[in-house]
Amino acid sequence: MDKCKFINAQLVSGNKDTGFTASQIYYLTNRILKLTSHLESHHEDYSSRRGLRKLLGKRKRLLAYSSDKDIAQYIKIKKNLGIRGRKGH
């Protein structure tokens, strides 16, 4: 859960506005990490797996929006969270 603490620290130092695109991506990443760790010990929890896929799709759409609107912020988010971005970016 060290990465979750890192994400929370990023939000504290940055913009706490939950409507801000970067904040939504940080919160979704935090939830994705928690669900991933849950699914490692509960392999057959299909409803949580479905929820994880929905969160991943939402984060993917937000990253696409962020890359279209502000490429510098998109690159910063990708680098800070250590996630892969869109293909070609």
N, C-alpha and C positions, 0 to 999 in steps of 0.2 A: 504493500500500500504506500510505498514511498512516492510513487508517481502521483498518487492522489493528493498527497500533501504538497507536492510541487505544483500541481494544478491549482490548488487552493491558494498557495502563495502568489501565484501569477495573478489571480483574480484580486487579491488584496492589494497588490501593488498597482494594478491597472484599473480599468474601468469596471465598476461593480454594477453598471446598468444591465439588467438581465435581458433587455431587449436588444442590446448591442450584439452584432453578429458574432464577434470574437468571444463574448461571454457565453453565448449559447453553445458555441463549439467547445469551449472549455468545460462547461457543465455536462454536455453530452459525452465528452471523452471520459469524464469522471464516472458517469453512470455506466458507460461501456466497460470500463476497467473493473468496476464492481461486479457487473453481470458476468464478465469473462471469468473472474476468479470464482464466482458461484458455480458456473457451469463446469469448471475443472473438477469439482468434487461431486457434482450432481449431473452426471452425463445424460440422463434420460429425462431431464426437465424440459420438455418440448415447448411449453408456454413461455418459459424464460428465454429459450433459444429464439422463438419467434419475436419476442420483445427486443432482443439484442439485434436481430436483423432489421427491425423497424428503426431502432436508434441509429444503426450504421447508415441506413438509407437517408435518414434526416440529416445526419452530420455530413454526408456526401453532398446533399443538396445545398446545405449552408456553405460548405467549402467551395462549391461551384459558384455560388452567388458572390462570395467574398473574392474569389479570383477574378470575377468579371468586374467588380466594383473597385477594388483597391488591391492591386497585385503585391504591393509592398507589405501590407498587413497580412495577406494570405501567406506569403513566404515566411513572415515572422511567426505566424501561428503554427505552420507546418514544422518549422525548426524547433520551436519551444516544446511542442507536444511530441515530436518524434514520430509523426504519422506520415503515411504516404498521401500524396495529393492526387489531383486529377492527372490523367495521362497527358503528357506534353507540357506540363507545368512544373 
